[in-house]
């Protein structure tokens, strides 16, 4: 029986600090044709959630206003390949910070063997983002070198593991010696403390990078270009340090460099379905072999979403921060 109401997390006043998040009772979603309804057991907390909470990243048309881009749980209304009771994880356009979430059945994946709900819910947003940006837009191939910034973030940890699983070399940057060591422990071949070292010069001396995954933006562009190999690709997924860059065109031409970037959330349902199928085909076997693992830093009850956001904004985490339902 489809639930009528549920607990979800709302933003008091529509936007605000982490403390604005609080639990409320709202109408439960009614799945449309082709959608499944998931009883959410765990949901990921991601940087785009913070931006939405601050009013800087509104949900795309038709998406729930409730935060949350990835969940894991049990199917309670079936569609497509799924039946009631199946354990799934899914990429959402929104609505994950709740007891129930509806999603296009094509955007759900089976929970890999041996993973619990929390580990499974830590996968979709980071794995999909890395797959699309590093492997599709960036074209990373075995034998090439990936430079990833923010190495101990959820995205960074996933990028290190996925690039290594694909046979690439990985150079990582982090802020602080301890985080650089953690990046090495996660599998990076070389880790650089960007707070005390010129990463552009260090990477160039170490052979350069063919693909750079950047979430910092403007302040790193000059050093990125120094680090980049001939015909290298810089891929932007965020701009936490600033969204504008000044491009030295002749240096770009000399290296035949490509600057690109993307967002995942606004993509059409058919495109997300395509990506889901590719992730299941390519990345899920890496997970099942133990080459890519969900790295969870901390879990919070759903009602404590405010504390989870505060922890994310502190920058102290390594890997993912998760919300759990009893």
C-alpha positions in Angstrom: 0.0 0.0 0.0 1.4 3.4 -1.0 2.1 5.7 2.0 0.1 8.9 2.2 2.5 11.0 4.2 6.2 10.8 5.2 9.0 12.5 7.1 11.2 14.6 5.0 13.8 17.4 5.5 12.7 20.9 4.7 14.6 24.2 4.6 13.1 26.8 6.9 12.5 30.0 5.0 13.4 28.3 1.7 17.1 28.8 2.1 19.7 29.4 4.8 22.5 27.9 6.9 22.7 24.2 7.9 20.6 25.0 11.0 17.7 25.8 8.7 17.2 22.1 7.9 14.5 20.4 10.0 12.2 17.4 9.7 8.5 17.9 8.6 5.6 15.8 7.6 4.7 16.1 3.8 2.8 14.1 1.3 4.5 11.0 0.1 5.4 10.9 -3.6 3.1 9.0 -6.0 5.2 7.2 -8.7 4.3 8.0 -12.3 4.3 5.5 -15.1 7.7 3.9 -15.4 8.8 5.0 -11.9 9.5 3.0 -8.8 8.9 4.0 -5.2 11.7 3.3 -2.8 11.5 3.0 1.0 14.7 4.9 1.7 17.1 3.3 4.1 20.0 5.7 3.4 20.7 8.9 1.5 23.9 10.6 0.5 24.8 14.2 1.5 26.5 16.0 -1.3 27.9 19.5 -2.1 25.1 20.3 -4.5 22.7 19.8 -1.6 24.5 22.6 0.2 24.3 24.9 -2.8 20.6 24.2 -3.1 20.1 24.9 0.6 21.8 28.2 0.1 19.5 29.1 -2.8 22.3 28.8 -5.4 21.2 25.5 -7.1 17.5 25.2 -7.7 16.1 21.8 -8.6 15.4 21.2 -12.3 11.8 21.5 -13.5 9.7 18.6 -12.3 12.1 17.5 -9.6 11.1 17.5 -5.9 12.1 20.5 -3.9 13.4 18.2 -1.1 17.1 17.8 -1.0 18.9 14.5 -1.8 20.4 13.2 -5.1 21.0 9.5 -4.2 19.4 6.8 -2.0 19.4 3.1 -1.3 16.4 1.1 0.0 13.7 -1.3 -0.9 11.2 -1.2 -3.8 7.7 -0.8 -2.6 6.0 0.1 -5.9 7.5 -1.8 -8.9 8.1 -0.8 -12.5 10.4 -1.8 -15.3 12.9 -4.5 -14.3 12.2 -4.2 -10.6 9.8 -6.1 -8.3 8.6 -5.2 -4.8 11.2 -6.0 -2.2 14.2 -5.5 -4.5 17.2 -3.8 -2.9 18.2 -0.9 -5.1 20.3 2.2 -5.1 19.3 5.1 -7.4 20.3 8.5 -8.7 17.6 11.1 -8.1 16.8 14.6 -9.4 15.9 15.4 -5.8 13.8 14.1 -2.9 16.3 11.8 -1.2 16.2 13.3 2.3 12.9 11.5 3.0 11.4 8.2 4.0 10.2 7.5 0.4 11.5 8.6 -3.0 10.1 8.1 -6.5 12.5 7.7 -9.5 12.5 6.5 -13.1 13.1 2.8 -12.9 15.9 3.1 -15.4 17.9 5.2 -12.9 18.1 2.5 -10.3 20.7 -0.2 -9.9 20.9 -3.4 -7.9 22.9 -3.1 -4.7 26.2 -4.9 -5.3 26.7 -8.1 -3.3 28.2 -7.5 0.1 27.2 -3.8 0.4 24.8 -2.5 3.0 22.3 0.3 2.3 24.6 3.0 3.6 27.5 1.9 1.3 25.2 1.5 -1.6 23.6 5.0 -1.2 27.1 6.4 -1.2 27.7 5.4 -4.8 25.4 6.9 -7.4 26.1 10.7 -7.3 29.9 10.3 -7.0 30.2 7.3 -9.4 28.0 8.7 -12.0 29.7 12.1 -11.8 33.2 10.6 -12.1 32.2 8.2 -14.9 30.6 11.0 -17.1 33.3 13.6 -16.5 36.5 11.6 -16.3 35.8 8.8 -18.7 33.2 10.3 -21.2 34.0 14.0 -21.3 37.7 13.6 -20.3 38.2 10.4 -22.3 40.6 8.9 -19.7 42.2 5.7 -21.0 44.4 3.0 -19.5 48.0 4.2 -19.3 47.1 7.9 -19.1 47.4 10.1 -16.0 44.5 11.6 -14.1 45.0 14.6 -11.8 42.2 14.9 -9.3 41.7 17.9 -6.9 39.9 17.6 -3.6 41.2 14.1 -3.3 39.5 13.2 0.0 36.0 14.4 -0.9 33.4 11.9 -2.0 34.1 12.7 -5.7 37.9 12.6 -5.2 37.9 9.2 -3.4 35.7 7.7 -6.2 37.8 9.3 -8.9 41.1 7.8 -7.5 39.6 4.3 -7.3 37.8 4.3 -10.6 40.8 5.7 -12.5 43.1 3.0 -10.9 40.5 0.3 -11.8 40.6 1.5 -15.4 44.4 1.2 -15.5 45.3 4.8 -15.2 47.9 6.6 -13.1 46.5 9.0 -10.5 48.0 12.2 -9.1 45.9 13.8 -6.4 45.9 17.1 -4.6 44.5 17.8 -1.1 44.9 20.7 1.4 47.2 19.6 4.2 49.8 16.9 4.7 47.4 14.6 6.5 44.9 14.7 3.6 47.6 14.1 1.1 48.7 11.0 3.0 45.0 9.8 3.0 44.9 10.2 -0.8 48.0 8.0 -1.1 46.3 5.5 1.2 43.3 5.6 -1.1 45.4 4.5 -4.0 46.9 7.7 -5.5 50.3 7.1 -7.1 51.4 10.6 -6.1 49.6 13.0 -3.6 50.4 16.7 -3.3 49.7 19.1 -0.5 48.3 22.0 -2.5 48.5 24.3 0.5 52.3 24.1 0.6 53.4 22.9 -2.9 53.1 24.3 -6.4 51.1 21.4 -7.8 51.4 22.5 -11.4 55.2 22.3 -11.2 55.2 19.1 -9.3 52.8 17.4 -11.7 54.7 18.6 -14.7 58.0 17.3 -13.2 56.2 13.9 -12.6 55.3 13.5 -16.3 52.1 15.7 -16.4 48.4 14.9 -16.5 46.3 13.9 -19.5 43.0 14.5 -17.7 42.4 17.0 -14.8 39.2 16.7 -12.7 38.7 20.1 -11.1 36.1 21.3 -8.6 38.1 24.4 -7.4 37.8 26.6 -10.5 39.6 29.9 -11.2 42.4 29.8 -8.6 43.8 26.5 -10.0 43.5 27.2 -13.7 47.1 28.5 -14.3 48.7 25.6 -12.4 46.3 23.2 -14.2 47.5 24.4 -17.6 51.1 24.0 -16.4 50.4 20.4 -15.3 48.5 19.5 -18.5 50.1 17.3 -21.1 49.9 17.9 -24.9 46.2 17.3 -26.0 45.2 17.1 -22.3 41.7 17.7 -21.0 40.6 19.8 -18.1 37.1 18.9 -16.9 35.2 21.2 -14.5 32.5 19.8 -12.2 32.3 22.8 -9.7 34.0 26.1 -9.0 34.3 26.3 -5.2 37.2 28.8 -5.4 35.7 31.0 -8.1 33.9 30.5 -11.4 35.9 32.7 -13.8 39.2 31.9 -15.5 41.4 34.0 -17.8 42.6 31.8 -20.6 46.1 32.3 -22.2 45.0 31.4 -25.7 48.4 30.8 -27.1 49.4 28.3 -24.4 46.1 26.6 -24.9 46.7 26.3 -28.6 50.3 25.1 -28.1 49.1 22.2 -26.0 45.9 21.6 -28.1 44.2 21.5 -24.8 40.5 21.0 -24.2 38.5 22.7 -21.4 35.1 21.2 -20.7 32.7 20.5 -17.9 29.3 19.4 -17.1 26.4 19.0 -14.7 24.5 15.8 -14.1 21.3 16.7 -12.4 19.5 18.6 -15.3 20.1 15.9 -17.9 17.1 14.3 -19.6 15.7 11.1 -18.3 16.8 9.1 -21.4 20.3 10.4 -21.0 20.4 9.5 -17.3 19.1 6.0 -18.2 21.9 5.6 -20.7 24.5 6.6 -18.1 23.0 4.2 -15.6 23.3 1.3 -18.0 26.9 2.2 -18.8 27.8 2.5 -15.1 26.2 -0.9 -14.4 28.1 -2.4 -17.4 31.5 -0.9 -16.6 31.7 0.3 -13.0 29.5 -2.3 -11.1 32.0 -5.1 -12.0 34.8 -3.0 -10.5 32.8 -2.7 -7.3 32.0 -6.4 -7.2 35.7 -7.2 -7.5 36.6 -4.8 -4.7 38.5 -2.3 -6.9 36.0 0.5 -6.1 34.7 0.8 -2.6 32.2 3.1 -0.9 34.2 5.2 1.6 31.8 6.5 4.3 33.1 9.1 6.7 30.0 9.6 9.0 26.4 8.7 9.3 23.6 10.8 10.8 19.9 10.1 11.4 17.6 11.7 8.8 16.3 14.1 11.5 19.9 15.4 12.0 20.4 16.5 8.5 21.5 19.9 9.8 24.5 18.3 11.6 25.4 16.3 8.5 25.5 19.5 6.5 27.6 21.3 9.1 30.1 18.3 9.0 30.3 18.5 5.2 30.9 22.3 5.3 33.7 21.8 7.9 35.8 20.1 5.3 37.0 17.5 7.8 35.5 14.5 6.1 37.1 11.8 4.1 34.6 10.2 1.7 30.9 10.4 2.0 28.5 11.7 4.7 25.2 9.8 4.9 21.7 10.1 6.3 20.0 6.9 7.6 16.4 6.0 8.3 15.7 3.6 11.2 
